[in-house]
Structure formats: structure tokens, C-alpha cells
Amino acid sequence: MSNEQEVTTTTEKTLSEWQRASREIENLNLTAKRKTENIRLKAQEAKADKGKPDIYLVPPEIFEAIAYIRMYGNEKYHDPDNWKTVEIERYYSAAMRHLLAWRRGETADAESGYSHLWHAACNLAFMISLEDQEIGKANEEIMREALNARDIG
């Protein structure tokens, strides 16, 4: 056998080995994907939370910010539920005032000492809650469609 034939044979063997290794890697990837899917299915059986919001995706600071503003409001107004009696438009105006103040460079509300962004977040939370109450949760259908699209895709 000539050197050229040996090189060709060696190259073909190496190529064949690479192709075999590549197929094995693909099979391992498919196996791993199947195992991951099985784990997800078993997890769903253990805790049925499909279609529920993934709260861990929300930055925890927003929960604390809203809680501090709610505590401030409870101290100021002496009623934890008084916010439910205010028109949604007033919360919109308040949220915008806080956002504009923040945009001007004011970091904290002069009265409370808390961040304007915290106040705006709380106002938006009130608006979301009131919107759901007023509209009868009209956004649920949109959310369901979005979740279904996410689950399908």
C-alpha cells in the first residue's frame, strides 16, 4: 500500500470515527432531553402548577418596595383597605407624578422619604388590582393565550 493510500485510509477511518462520535453525542443529547422532559412531567404530577405564574422571575425587590409603601400608607391612613375605595385614575396620576419626579432626578419622595419608584410601583399594583376588579379580569383570556403559546412553543 502506498503512502497516499495509507493517508486516505487513515483519513477515512478518522472521519468515520468522528461521524460515529457525533451520532453518539446526538443520541446522548436526545436521551438527556427525554430525561429532562420526564423529570418535568413527574414534577408536574407532584405539584400541579402548570399555567401558574413563575413568581421567581419577578425581582424580589419589587415585593419589598411595595410592602414598605403599603406599611407607610397604613400608618398614614390607618386602614389597610382604603386603597380599594380610590378611583383608578387617581393612582395613575400619582404613579405618573412619582415617575416624573424620579425622571427629574429626585430619588426620594419628600413626604415619606421612600423612593419615587417604590411609590410608582405601589400605585401600579393598585391599578392592576382595581383593573381586574372593574373589568372582571378581562385580561385572563389574554394571559391564558400567552401561557398556552408559551407551553406549545
HELIX and SHEET records of a PDB file:
HELIX    1   1 ASN A    3  ALA A   46  1                                  44    
HELIX    2   2 ILE A   55  LEU A   57  5                                   3    
HELIX    3   3 PRO A   60  TYR A   77  1                                  18    
HELIX    4   4 ASN A   82  THR A   85  5                                   4    
HELIX    5   5 ILE A   88  ARG A  103  1                                  16    
HELIX    6   6 HIS A  116  ILE A  135  1                                  20    
HELIX    7   7 ASN A  139  ILE A  152  1                                  14    
END                                                                             
